[in-house]
């Protein structure tokens, strides 16, 4: 095996490890949010530095590979995709940290766990976690056929978000004393919805790497065509 191939495999292993760490962070953030487990929220926040350190290391490895080997074609697409996916995973990690902070810093959170059930936040979380897992599987198996699955799940996340906002609006009307907490929940819902968007972006990068197709902005263009 060539030295360049070995380094590419090491890059793939590194981004897979980063992926697993971020998935773990998101799982723990979900559990802490839905159960009010403050200790678990602290664990998420304490591990955020590991996510950031991972991102910096992978960035450096990608830049060094490009500088040393001047890759072309699929190898170049792979390294460029890893750079972007790495940054996106770090952002998802930031959202997990933000959700953990919500658990610790939002007054009255444990008194509103039933409201979170009514908003179907667990369903939203499960969707974005499934998207992230499908993305990872697409990389491991080099299978972009999973793109359609990921994009479909993201539509479900968007629908859940819209439904939750409507439920929350009714809750504020019925319980005006909860307005501050409810506004914080809007921010929380937005974080989860954005995680779904980031999972979409990861799949777009994988399609670019494996199929040399650019999907970015295509949905926007198609939407304009139908207006």
N, C-alpha and C positions, 0 to 999 in steps of 0.2 A: 504493500500500500504506500502511495506517495505521501510525502510529508504534508502536502497541501490537503490531501483527502483526510488525513488524521486530524488536522486542525479544524476542518469543516465538521467532522464528527464531534469534536470537542465542543464546537460552537452549538451544535444541535443539542448535545447533552446539557450544556449550560442553560440554554433557553428553556429546555424541558424542566430543569430543576427550578428555574425562576417561576415557571408556570405553576408547578406543584405548590410552591410556597404561596403564591398569590391565591390559588384555589383554597388552600388551607386558611389563609387570612379571611377570605370571603365567607367560608363555611362558619368560621368562629364568630365573625361579625353578625352573621344571620342568627346564629343560636343566641348570642348575647342580647341581640335586639328583641327577639321573640320571647325570651324567658326573663329578661331583665338581669341577666348574670353580669354583674359589674366586674367581677374578678376576671372573667373571660374577656371582657372588653379591654381590660388592662393588659392582658396577654397580647391581644391584637396590636395595641398601641406600642408595646415594648418591642415587637418584632418588625415594626415598620422600618427601623434602621437597617435590618437585614435585607429587606426588599430594595431599599435605596442603594445599599452597597452592591447588591447583585446587579442592579441596573448599570452602575458605573463600571463594574468589571466587564460586563458583556459589551458595553459601548467601546471600551478600550480594546478589547479583543477583536472586535469587528474592524475598528479603525486600523489596528496593527496589521490585520490580515490584508486589507485593501492596500495598505502602503507597501507591504512586503511582496505581495504576489500579483497585484494588478489583475484581479479576476475578471473574466468576461462571461457573457451569456448566462447560463443557469446558475453558475457559481456566484456571479456578481449579483444576480437577482436574489439569491438566497441570503447573502450577507446584508444587502440593503433591506430585505424584508425582516431579517432578524433585528436589525437596528430599530426599525419602526415598531415591530411587535414588542420588543423589549421596553420601549418607551410607553407603549399602550398598557402593557402589563403593570408597569410602575404606577400609571395613573389609576388603574383599577385597584391597586394596592392602597393608593391614597384614599380612594372612596371607602374601602374597607376600614381604614383608620378613621375616617370621618364618621362612619356609622358607629364605630366603637365609642368615639367621643360623644356622639349623640346620647348613647346609653348613660354615660357617666355625667354629662353636663346638663341634660335637659330635666328641669324640675318636674316631678310628678310622672316620670316615664312608667314606673312600675304600676301606677294606678290606671294606665291607659292601654294595657296589653290586649284587652278585649277589642278596643278600637282598631288596633293593628290587624287583628284577625278579620274584622269586618272589611278592612281595606284590601284584604288578600295580599298582604305584603309577602307572606311566605310563598305564595304562588309566583309572584314576581321574582323573588330570590331564586326559587327552583329553576325558573326559566333561564335566568342569566347564568346560573351555574351549569346548566345543561349546554348552553351555547358555548361557554368557555371550555367544557369538556369535549364537545364536538370539534371545536377549533383545534384543540391539542391532538385529537385523534386524526384529524385531516393532515396535520404536519407529520405525525408518526407514520401514517400509512400512505402519505403523499396522495391523498384522495380528495380532490376538490368537488366530488359529487355531493359532499356534505354541505356545500355552500347553501344550496336551496333549503336544507333543513334549518340551518342557522338563521337565514333571513326570514323564514316563516315563523320561527320562535320569536324573533325580534318584533314582528308584527303583533304577536300575542302580548308581549311585554308592553308595547305601546297602548294596546287596548286596555290592559289591566291598569296602566297609569291613568288613562282617561276616566275609567270607571271609578278609580280610587279618589280622584279629585272631586268627582260629583258626590260621592258618599261623604267626603270630608266637608264639602260645602253645606250639605244638609246637617251634618253634625254640628258645625259652627252655629247654624241658625237655631238648632235645638238647644245647644249648650254654649252660649256666648262666653261663659267663663273659661272655656277651653280654647279661646281664640289664639293665644300665644303658643300653646303646645301644638295646635293644629297647623299654624304657620311653619313651625319647625318641622312638622311631619311632611309638609309640602316639599321642603328642601330635601328631606330624606328620600321621598319618592323620586324626586328628580335625580338624586345620586344613583338610585337603582336603575332608573330608565337610561341614564347615561352609560352605565356599565354595559347594558345591552347594545348601545350604539358602538361602544369600544370593541365588543365582541364581533360585531359586524365588520368593523375596520380591520380586525385581525384576519378574518376570513378573506377580505378583499386583498390583503397583502399575500396571503397564501395562494390565492388564485393568480396573482401577479407572478409570484415565484415559480409556481408549478406549470402554469399554462401560458405565461407571458401575456396575460390579458389584464387590462386596466378597467376595473369596475367602478373606481371612485368617480363620483358625480353622475354616474349613469342614471341612477334612480331619480335624481333631481331633474335631469334632462327629460326623462320619460314623463315625469309629472307635468312638466311644462307643455309637453306635446299634447297632453290630454285636457289641458285647460281650455 
